[in-house]
Amino acid sequence: MQQAPAGTPAGVNAASLSDQDFVAAAAVANRFEIQAAELALAQAGDAKLKEFARMMLTDHKAALQELEAAAKEAAVAMPTEPALDQSHATKIAALESRKDPADFDRAYRVDQMQAHQQAVTLLETYQRTGAKNSLRVWATKTLPVVKKHLEMLNSMK
């Protein structure tokens, strides 16, 4: 059995990722990126991370709007509440609690690496197996942006 991408509802394997599960996971991933970036702008100590966070806000707000349009075209409902699942909400709370800028920077980098690796898996999976064309097009368009974010993170180590 193939492992489901993180952020995918429990009990769903990657080979059977439904359109609704994909939209829900992608929406949560983008909302997490937006919230984490807002925290980074307020709490990060590293100027390069703050610059990265500004890019995250721009790119993930755009991706979320484009996902909403693709989901509407595919007749798949966008999740409204909760904005984040428990796993992502816990990560945001952990970031919020880090008052030392260097400690925040380390945690933010780790979270970003994990989140972007998970997003690559999610997007690649739907690109291969998704049923709705508008969502596959969105995944195909979004994937290079997410990979670029990963490359940037790797270069900041």
Backbone as JSON Lines, residues from 0, in Angstrom:
{"i":0,"aa":"M","n":[0.85,-1.18,0.0],"ca":[0.0,0.0,0.0],"c":[0.88,1.23,0.0]}
{"i":1,"aa":"Q","n":[0.58,2.18,-0.85],"ca":[1.36,3.39,-0.97],"c":[1.02,4.35,0.16]}
{"i":2,"aa":"Q","n":[2.04,5.05,0.68],"ca":[1.86,6.0,1.77],"c":[1.14,7.24,1.26]}
{"i":3,"aa":"A","n":[0.19,7.73,2.03],"ca":[-0.51,8.96,1.66],"c":[0.34,10.17,2.02]}
{"i":4,"aa":"P","n":[0.22,11.24,1.26],"ca":[0.94,12.46,1.6],"c":[0.49,12.98,2.95]}
{"i":5,"aa":"A","n":[1.41,13.59,3.7],"ca":[1.04,14.18,4.98],"c":[-0.01,15.25,4.72]}
{"i":6,"aa":"G","n":[-0.9,15.41,5.66],"ca":[-1.97,16.37,5.48],"c":[-3.19,15.75,4.83]}
{"i":7,"aa":"T","n":[-3.03,14.5,4.36],"ca":[-4.14,13.77,3.77],"c":[-4.94,13.14,4.91]}
{"i":8,"aa":"P","n":[-6.24,13.17,4.86],"ca":[-7.03,12.58,5.94],"c":[-6.63,11.12,6.2]}
{"i":9,"aa":"A","n":[-6.69,10.75,7.48],"ca":[-6.32,9.39,7.88],"c":[-7.14,8.36,7.12]}
{"i":10,"aa":"G","n":[-6.49,7.26,6.77],"ca":[-7.17,6.16,6.1],"c":[-7.21,6.3,4.59]}
{"i":11,"aa":"V","n":[-6.65,7.37,4.05],"ca":[-6.65,7.57,2.6],"c":[-5.24,7.28,2.1]}
{"i":12,"aa":"N","n":[-5.11,6.32,1.17],"ca":[-3.77,6.1,0.64],"c":[-3.59,6.88,-0.65]}
{"i":13,"aa":"A","n":[-2.33,7.07,-1.03],"ca":[-2.02,7.95,-2.16],"c":[-2.67,7.48,-3.45]}
{"i":14,"aa":"A","n":[-2.8,6.18,-3.62],"ca":[-3.37,5.65,-4.86],"c":[-4.85,5.97,-4.99]}
{"i":15,"aa":"S","n":[-5.51,6.26,-3.85],"ca":[-6.94,6.53,-3.91],"c":[-7.28,7.94,-3.39]}
{"i":16,"aa":"L","n":[-6.36,8.88,-3.56],"ca":[-6.58,10.24,-3.11],"c":[-7.76,10.84,-3.88]}
{"i":17,"aa":"S","n":[-8.83,11.12,-3.16],"ca":[-10.01,11.67,-3.82],"c":[-9.79,13.14,-4.14]}
{"i":18,"aa":"D","n":[-10.63,13.65,-5.02],"ca":[-10.55,15.07,-5.37],"c":[-10.77,15.93,-4.12]}
{"i":19,"aa":"Q","n":[-11.75,15.57,-3.32],"ca":[-12.06,16.32,-2.1],"c":[-10.89,16.26,-1.12]}
{"i":20,"aa":"D","n":[-10.28,15.08,-0.95],"ca":[-9.14,14.95,-0.04],"c":[-7.96,15.78,-0.53]}
{"i":21,"aa":"F","n":[-7.75,15.8,-1.83],"ca":[-6.66,16.58,-2.4],"c":[-6.89,18.07,-2.14]}
{"i":22,"aa":"V","n":[-8.07,18.56,-2.42],"ca":[-8.38,19.98,-2.23],"c":[-8.23,20.34,-0.76]}
{"i":23,"aa":"A","n":[-8.72,19.48,0.13],"ca":[-8.61,19.75,1.57],"c":[-7.15,19.82,2.0]}
{"i":24,"aa":"A","n":[-6.34,18.85,1.57],"ca":[-4.93,18.81,1.95],"c":[-4.18,20.0,1.36]}
{"i":25,"aa":"A","n":[-4.46,20.35,0.12],"ca":[-3.78,21.47,-0.53],"c":[-4.18,22.8,0.12]}
{"i":26,"aa":"A","n":[-5.43,22.93,0.49],"ca":[-5.89,24.16,1.15],"c":[-5.21,24.32,2.5]}
{"i":27,"aa":"V","n":[-5.17,23.24,3.28],"ca":[-4.51,23.29,4.59],"c":[-3.03,23.63,4.42]}
{"i":28,"aa":"A","n":[-2.37,23.02,3.45],"ca":[-0.94,23.27,3.23],"c":[-0.7,24.74,2.92]}
{"i":29,"aa":"N","n":[-1.5,25.33,2.07],"ca":[-1.33,26.74,1.73],"c":[-1.66,27.65,2.91]}
{"i":30,"aa":"R","n":[-2.69,27.33,3.64],"ca":[-3.05,28.15,4.81],"c":[-1.95,28.08,5.87]}
{"i":31,"aa":"F","n":[-1.36,26.9,6.04],"ca":[-0.24,26.75,6.97],"c":[0.92,27.64,6.55]}
{"i":32,"aa":"E","n":[1.26,27.61,5.27],"ca":[2.37,28.42,4.77],"c":[2.13,29.9,5.02]}
{"i":33,"aa":"I","n":[0.91,30.34,4.81],"ca":[0.57,31.76,5.02],"c":[0.73,32.13,6.5]}
{"i":34,"aa":"Q","n":[0.17,31.31,7.39],"ca":[0.26,31.61,8.82],"c":[1.69,31.55,9.32]}
{"i":35,"aa":"A","n":[2.46,30.56,8.87],"ca":[3.85,30.44,9.29],"c":[4.68,31.61,8.78]}
{"i":36,"aa":"A","n":[4.41,32.05,7.57],"ca":[5.14,33.18,7.01],"c":[4.84,34.46,7.78]}
{"i":37,"aa":"E","n":[3.59,34.65,8.17],"ca":[3.23,35.83,8.96],"c":[3.99,35.83,10.29]}
{"i":38,"aa":"L","n":[4.11,34.66,10.9],"ca":[4.89,34.55,12.14],"c":[6.36,34.85,11.87]}
{"i":39,"aa":"A","n":[6.89,34.33,10.79],"ca":[8.31,34.54,10.47],"c":[8.61,36.02,10.26]}
{"i":40,"aa":"L","n":[7.69,36.73,9.64],"ca":[7.91,38.17,9.45],"c":[7.99,38.89,10.79]}
{"i":41,"aa":"A","n":[7.25,38.41,11.77],"ca":[7.23,39.04,13.08],"c":[8.37,38.56,14.0]}
{"i":42,"aa":"Q","n":[8.78,37.28,13.86],"ca":[9.67,36.7,14.86],"c":[11.03,36.24,14.36]}
{"i":43,"aa":"A","n":[11.23,36.07,13.08],"ca":[12.51,35.56,12.58],"c":[13.62,36.57,12.83]}
{"i":44,"aa":"G","n":[14.81,36.05,13.03],"ca":[15.97,36.9,13.21],"c":[16.79,37.04,11.94]}
{"i":45,"aa":"D","n":[16.72,36.04,11.08],"ca":[17.5,35.99,9.85],"c":[16.8,36.78,8.75]}
{"i":46,"aa":"A","n":[17.49,37.77,8.2],"ca":[16.91,38.61,7.15],"c":[16.53,37.79,5.92]}
{"i":47,"aa":"K","n":[17.33,36.76,5.6],"ca":[17.02,35.91,4.45],"c":[15.73,35.13,4.69]}
{"i":48,"aa":"L","n":[15.51,34.7,5.92],"ca":[14.26,33.99,6.23],"c":[13.06,34.93,6.13]}
{"i":49,"aa":"K","n":[13.24,36.17,6.53],"ca":[12.14,37.13,6.4],"c":[11.83,37.38,4.93]}
{"i":50,"aa":"E","n":[12.85,37.46,4.11],"ca":[12.64,37.62,2.68],"c":[11.92,36.39,2.11]}
{"i":51,"aa":"F","n":[12.34,35.21,2.56],"ca":[11.68,33.97,2.15],"c":[10.21,33.99,2.58]}
{"i":52,"aa":"A","n":[9.95,34.45,3.8],"ca":[8.58,34.51,4.33],"c":[7.71,35.44,3.49]}
{"i":53,"aa":"R","n":[8.27,36.57,3.07],"ca":[7.5,37.47,2.2],"c":[7.11,36.77,0.91]}
{"i":54,"aa":"M","n":[8.05,36.01,0.35],"ca":[7.76,35.25,-0.87],"c":[6.69,34.18,-0.6]}
{"i":55,"aa":"M","n":[6.77,33.54,0.57],"ca":[5.77,32.52,0.93],"c":[4.38,33.14,0.97]}
{"i":56,"aa":"L","n":[4.27,34.32,1.56],"ca":[2.96,34.99,1.62],"c":[2.42,35.24,0.21]}
{"i":57,"aa":"T","n":[3.25,35.79,-0.64],"ca":[2.82,36.11,-2.0],"c":[2.44,34.84,-2.76]}
{"i":58,"aa":"D","n":[3.35,33.87,-2.77],"ca":[3.15,32.66,-3.57],"c":[1.99,31.8,-3.06]}
{"i":59,"aa":"H","n":[1.88,31.65,-1.74],"ca":[0.85,30.75,-1.21],"c":[-0.53,31.4,-1.16]}
{"i":60,"aa":"K","n":[-0.58,32.72,-1.04],"ca":[-1.89,33.39,-1.17],"c":[-2.39,33.23,-2.6]}
{"i":61,"aa":"A","n":[-1.49,33.4,-3.57],"ca":[-1.87,33.23,-4.98],"c":[-2.28,31.78,-5.25]}
{"i":62,"aa":"A","n":[-1.5,30.83,-4.72],"ca":[-1.81,29.41,-4.94],"c":[-3.17,29.06,-4.34]}
{"i":63,"aa":"L","n":[-3.47,29.61,-3.16],"ca":[-4.76,29.33,-2.52],"c":[-5.92,29.89,-3.35]}
{"i":64,"aa":"Q","n":[-5.75,31.11,-3.88],"ca":[-6.8,31.69,-4.73],"c":[-6.99,30.86,-6.0]}
{"i":65,"aa":"E","n":[-5.88,30.42,-6.59],"ca":[-5.96,29.61,-7.81],"c":[-6.57,28.24,-7.51]}
{"i":66,"aa":"L","n":[-6.26,27.69,-6.33],"ca":[-6.88,26.42,-5.93],"c":[-8.38,26.58,-5.79]}
{"i":67,"aa":"E","n":[-8.81,27.68,-5.19],"ca":[-10.25,27.94,-5.04],"c":[-10.93,27.95,-6.41]}
{"i":68,"aa":"A","n":[-10.31,28.61,-7.38],"ca":[-10.89,28.67,-8.73],"c":[-10.9,27.3,-9.39]}
{"i":69,"aa":"A","n":[-9.81,26.55,-9.24],"ca":[-9.74,25.21,-9.84],"c":[-10.76,24.27,-9.19]}
{"i":70,"aa":"A","n":[-10.91,24.38,-7.87],"ca":[-11.88,23.53,-7.16],"c":[-13.3,23.87,-7.6]}
{"i":71,"aa":"K","n":[-13.58,25.16,-7.75],"ca":[-14.91,25.58,-8.2],"c":[-15.2,25.01,-9.59]}
{"i":72,"aa":"E","n":[-14.21,25.13,-10.49],"ca":[-14.38,24.59,-11.84],"c":[-14.6,23.08,-11.82]}
{"i":73,"aa":"A","n":[-13.95,22.4,-10.87],"ca":[-14.07,20.95,-10.75],"c":[-15.3,20.53,-9.94]}
{"i":74,"aa":"A","n":[-16.05,21.5,-9.44],"ca":[-17.22,21.24,-8.59],"c":[-16.83,20.47,-7.33]}
{"i":75,"aa":"V","n":[-15.7,20.88,-6.73],"ca":[-15.23,20.3,-5.47],"c":[-15.21,21.43,-4.44]}
{"i":76,"aa":"A","n":[-15.85,21.19,-3.31],"ca":[-15.96,22.22,-2.28],"c":[-14.63,22.46,-1.59]}
{"i":77,"aa":"M","n":[-14.31,23.74,-1.39],"ca":[-13.14,24.12,-0.6],"c":[-13.52,24.01,0.88]}
{"i":78,"aa":"P","n":[-12.62,23.44,1.69],"ca":[-12.91,23.39,3.12],"c":[-12.83,24.8,3.71]}
{"i":79,"aa":"T","n":[-13.71,25.09,4.63],"ca":[-13.7,26.4,5.26],"c":[-13.19,26.32,6.69]}
{"i":80,"aa":"E","n":[-13.66,25.42,7.46],"ca":[-13.24,25.28,8.85],"c":[-12.97,23.82,9.15]}
{"i":81,"aa":"P","n":[-12.01,23.49,9.98],"ca":[-11.03,24.43,10.49],"c":[-10.03,24.8,9.39]}
{"i":82,"aa":"A","n":[-9.42,25.95,9.54],"ca":[-8.47,26.41,8.54],"c":[-7.25,25.49,8.49]}
{"i":83,"aa":"L","n":[-6.84,24.96,9.64],"ca":[-5.71,24.03,9.71],"c":[-6.15,22.74,10.38]}
{"i":84,"aa":"D","n":[-5.49,21.65,10.01],"ca":[-5.72,20.4,10.73],"c":[-4.9,20.43,12.02]}
{"i":85,"aa":"Q","n":[-5.06,19.42,12.86],"ca":[-4.4,19.41,14.17],"c":[-2.88,19.46,14.05]}
{"i":86,"aa":"S","n":[-2.33,18.71,13.12],"ca":[-0.88,18.66,12.94],"c":[-0.31,20.04,12.61]}
{"i":87,"aa":"H","n":[-0.93,20.72,11.67],"ca":[-0.43,22.05,11.27],"c":[-0.69,23.09,12.36]}
{"i":88,"aa":"A","n":[-1.83,23.0,13.04],"ca":[-2.13,23.93,14.13],"c":[-1.11,23.78,15.26]}
{"i":89,"aa":"T","n":[-0.69,22.54,15.53],"ca":[0.33,22.29,16.56],"c":[1.66,22.93,16.16]}
{"i":90,"aa":"K","n":[2.01,22.83,14.89],"ca":[3.26,23.43,14.42],"c":[3.21,24.95,14.54]}
{"i":91,"aa":"I","n":[2.08,25.55,14.22],"ca":[1.94,27.01,14.35],"c":[2.08,27.4,15.82]}
{"i":92,"aa":"A","n":[1.42,26.67,16.72],"ca":[1.51,26.97,18.15],"c":[2.95,26.85,18.65]}
{"i":93,"aa":"A","n":[3.66,25.84,18.16],"ca":[5.06,25.66,18.56],"c":[5.92,26.83,18.06]}
{"i":94,"aa":"L","n":[5.67,27.28,16.84],"ca":[6.41,28.42,16.32],"c":[6.11,29.68,17.13]}
{"i":95,"aa":"E","n":[4.84,29.88,17.46],"ca":[4.44,31.06,18.23],"c":[5.14,31.11,19.58]}
{"i":96,"aa":"S","n":[5.4,29.95,20.16],"ca":[6.0,29.9,21.5],"c":[7.5,30.16,21.5]}
{"i":97,"aa":"R","n":[8.13,30.16,20.36],"ca":[9.58,30.37,20.27],"c":[9.88,31.87,20.27]}
{"i":98,"aa":"K","n":[10.43,32.33,21.39],"ca":[10.7,33.76,21.55],"c":[12.12,34.14,21.13]}
{"i":99,"aa":"D","n":[13.05,33.2,21.18],"ca":[14.42,33.47,20.74],"c":[14.47,33.43,19.21]}
{"i":100,"aa":"P","n":[14.9,34.52,18.56],"ca":[14.9,34.54,17.09],"c":[15.69,33.4,16.44]}
{"i":101,"aa":"A","n":[16.83,33.05,16.99],"ca":[17.63,31.96,16.4],"c":[16.9,30.63,16.54]}
{"i":102,"aa":"D","n":[16.23,30.42,17.68],"ca":[15.46,29.19,17.9],"c":[14.27,29.16,16.94]}
{"i":103,"aa":"F","n":[13.61,30.31,16.78],"ca":[12.5,30.4,15.82],"c":[12.99,30.06,14.41]}
{"i":104,"aa":"D","n":[14.11,30.65,14.02],"ca":[14.64,30.44,12.67],"c":[14.88,28.96,12.39]}
{"i":105,"aa":"R","n":[15.49,28.26,13.35],"ca":[15.74,26.81,13.17],"c":[14.43,26.05,13.0]}
{"i":106,"aa":"A","n":[13.47,26.32,13.88],"ca":[12.18,25.61,13.83],"c":[11.43,25.93,12.54]}
{"i":107,"aa":"Y","n":[11.45,27.18,12.13],"ca":[10.76,27.59,10.9],"c":[11.37,26.88,9.69]}
{"i":108,"aa":"R","n":[12.7,26.81,9.62],"ca":[13.36,26.12,8.51],"c":[12.96,24.64,8.45]}
{"i":109,"aa":"V","n":[12.99,23.99,9.61],"ca":[12.62,22.56,9.67],"c":[11.18,22.38,9.21]}
{"i":110,"aa":"D","n":[10.28,23.18,9.74],"ca":[8.86,23.08,9.36],"c":[8.68,23.32,7.87]}
{"i":111,"aa":"Q","n":[9.38,24.3,7.33],"ca":[9.26,24.62,5.91],"c":[9.78,23.49,5.03]}
{"i":112,"aa":"M","n":[10.9,22.9,5.42],"ca":[11.42,21.76,4.65],"c":[10.39,20.62,4.62]}
{"i":113,"aa":"Q","n":[9.88,20.27,5.79],"ca":[8.89,19.19,5.88],"c":[7.63,19.52,5.09]}
{"i":114,"aa":"A","n":[7.12,20.73,5.27],"ca":[5.87,21.12,4.61],"c":[6.03,21.11,3.08]}
{"i":115,"aa":"H","n":[7.15,21.6,2.6],"ca":[7.35,21.64,1.15],"c":[7.61,20.26,0.57]}
{"i":116,"aa":"Q","n":[8.3,19.4,1.31],"ca":[8.49,18.02,0.84],"c":[7.14,17.3,0.77]}
{"i":117,"aa":"Q","n":[6.3,17.52,1.77],"ca":[4.97,16.92,1.77],"c":[4.12,17.46,0.63]}
{"i":118,"aa":"A","n":[4.24,18.76,0.36],"ca":[3.48,19.36,-0.72],"c":[3.91,18.8,-2.08]}
{"i":119,"aa":"V","n":[5.21,18.58,-2.26],"ca":[5.69,17.99,-3.51],"c":[5.04,16.62,-3.7]}
{"i":120,"aa":"T","n":[5.03,15.81,-2.65],"ca":[4.43,14.47,-2.73],"c":[2.94,14.57,-3.06]}
{"i":121,"aa":"L","n":[2.24,15.47,-2.38],"ca":[0.81,15.65,-2.62],"c":[0.55,16.06,-4.07]}
{"i":122,"aa":"L","n":[1.27,17.05,-4.55],"ca":[1.07,17.55,-5.91],"c":[1.43,16.51,-6.96]}
{"i":123,"aa":"E","n":[2.54,15.82,-6.77],"ca":[2.94,14.77,-7.73],"c":[1.93,13.64,-7.76]}
{"i":124,"aa":"T","n":[1.41,13.28,-6.59],"ca":[0.43,12.2,-6.52],"c":[-0.83,12.58,-7.28]}
{"i":125,"aa":"Y","n":[-1.35,13.79,-7.03],"ca":[-2.58,14.18,-7.71],"c":[-2.34,14.38,-9.21]}
{"i":126,"aa":"Q","n":[-1.2,14.88,-9.55],"ca":[-0.85,15.07,-10.97],"c":[-0.94,13.73,-11.72]}
{"i":127,"aa":"R","n":[-0.51,12.66,-11.07],"ca":[-0.53,11.32,-11.68],"c":[-1.91,10.66,-11.61]}
{"i":128,"aa":"T","n":[-2.62,10.85,-10.51],"ca":[-3.81,10.03,-10.27],"c":[-5.12,10.8,-10.19]}
{"i":129,"aa":"G","n":[-5.05,12.12,-10.2],"ca":[-6.25,12.93,-10.0],"c":[-7.25,12.81,-11.14]}
{"i":130,"aa":"A","n":[-8.51,12.93,-10.79],"ca":[-9.58,12.76,-11.78],"c":[-10.01,14.06,-12.44]}
{"i":131,"aa":"K","n":[-9.85,15.17,-11.74],"ca":[-10.37,16.45,-12.24],"c":[-9.28,17.23,-12.95]}
{"i":132,"aa":"N","n":[-9.53,17.55,-14.22],"ca":[-8.53,18.22,-15.03],"c":[-8.09,19.57,-14.45]}
{"i":133,"aa":"S","n":[-9.03,20.39,-13.99],"ca":[-8.65,21.71,-13.49],"c":[-7.74,21.59,-12.26]}
{"i":134,"aa":"L","n":[-7.95,20.58,-11.44],"ca":[-7.1,20.36,-10.27],"c":[-5.73,19.81,-10.67]}
{"i":135,"aa":"R","n":[-5.7,18.95,-11.69],"ca":[-4.4,18.43,-12.2],"c":[-3.59,19.59,-12.79]}
{"i":136,"aa":"V","n":[-4.25,20.48,-13.52],"ca":[-3.58,21.65,-14.1],"c":[-3.01,22.51,-12.97]}
{"i":137,"aa":"W","n":[-3.79,22.73,-11.92],"ca":[-3.32,23.52,-10.78],"c":[-2.11,22.85,-10.13]}
{"i":138,"aa":"A","n":[-2.18,21.54,-9.93],"ca":[-1.06,20.8,-9.32],"c":[0.19,20.94,-10.2]}
{"i":139,"aa":"T","n":[0.01,20.82,-11.5],"ca":[1.13,20.91,-12.44],"c":[1.75,22.31,-12.41]}
{"i":140,"aa":"K","n":[0.92,23.33,-12.32],"ca":[1.41,24.71,-12.28],"c":[2.09,25.02,-10.95]}
{"i":141,"aa":"T","n":[1.58,24.48,-9.87],"ca":[2.06,24.79,-8.53],"c":[3.34,24.04,-8.18]}
{"i":142,"aa":"L","n":[3.5,22.85,-8.7],"ca":[4.64,22.0,-8.35],"c":[6.0,22.68,-8.54]}
{"i":143,"aa":"P","n":[6.29,23.32,-9.67],"ca":[7.6,23.96,-9.82],"c":[7.86,25.08,-8.8]}
{"i":144,"aa":"V","n":[6.8,25.77,-8.39],"ca":[6.94,26.83,-7.4],"c":[7.34,26.22,-6.06]}
{"i":145,"aa":"V","n":[6.69,25.14,-5.68],"ca":[7.0,24.47,-4.41],"c":[8.42,23.91,-4.45]}
{"i":146,"aa":"K","n":[8.82,23.35,-5.58],"ca":[10.19,22.84,-5.7],"c":[11.21,23.98,-5.61]}
{"i":147,"aa":"K","n":[10.88,25.13,-6.16],"ca":[11.76,26.3,-6.06],"c":[11.91,26.72,-4.6]}
{"i":148,"aa":"H","n":[10.83,26.67,-3.86],"ca":[10.89,27.0,-2.42],"c":[11.84,26.04,-1.7]}
{"i":149,"aa":"L","n":[11.74,24.76,-2.03],"ca":[12.63,23.76,-1.41],"c":[14.09,24.06,-1.74]}
{"i":150,"aa":"E","n":[14.37,24.39,-2.99],"ca":[15.74,24.73,-3.38],"c":[16.25,25.93,-2.6]}
{"i":151,"aa":"M","n":[15.41,26.92,-2.43],"ca":[15.81,28.11,-1.67],"c":[16.11,27.75,-0.21]}
{"i":152,"aa":"L","n":[15.26,26.93,0.36],"ca":[15.5,26.49,1.75],"c":[16.82,25.75,1.87]}
{"i":153,"aa":"N","n":[17.08,24.88,0.92],"ca":[18.33,24.12,0.94],"c":[19.54,25.03,0.82]}
{"i":154,"aa":"S","n":[19.43,26.1,0.07],"ca":[20.55,27.02,-0.11],"c":[20.77,27.91,1.12]}
{"i":155,"aa":"M","n":[19.81,27.98,2.02],"ca":[19.93,28.82,3.21],"c":[20.58,28.1,4.38]}
{"i":156,"aa":"K","n":[20.84,26.81,4.26],"ca":[21.38,26.05,5.39],"c":[22.72,26.58,5.84]}
